[in-house]
């Protein structure tokens, strides 16, 4: 039986997005386990600035990749981001806004709550 997951506010984790379907497990939630080496735990509302930044870093989140059940993202979509990529974007001034209720508590292993709130 899977134990309940919590968000960075200490309350039960709320789904991030079903359309597009996000999450390491493609279940709509930013849940994680030991196999999720990217720690896809930060639920963000992506911006064009972030998508452009991510593309510059070699991670194309815009182009559809049907073989990975990935339709491609556009500004305004919610997506479970890798914690370190979000932190990198934050430090570069390109981080998208975070949905705290849908961001897994494990995000705090990488960034502070104050960073996520900003």
Secondary structure, 3 states (H helix, E strand, C coil): CCCCCEECCCCECCCCCECCECCCCCCCCCCCCCCCCCCEEEEEECCHHHHHHHHHCCCCCCCCEHHHCECCCCCCCEEEEEHHHHHHHHHCCCCCEECHHHCEHHHHHCCCHHHHHC
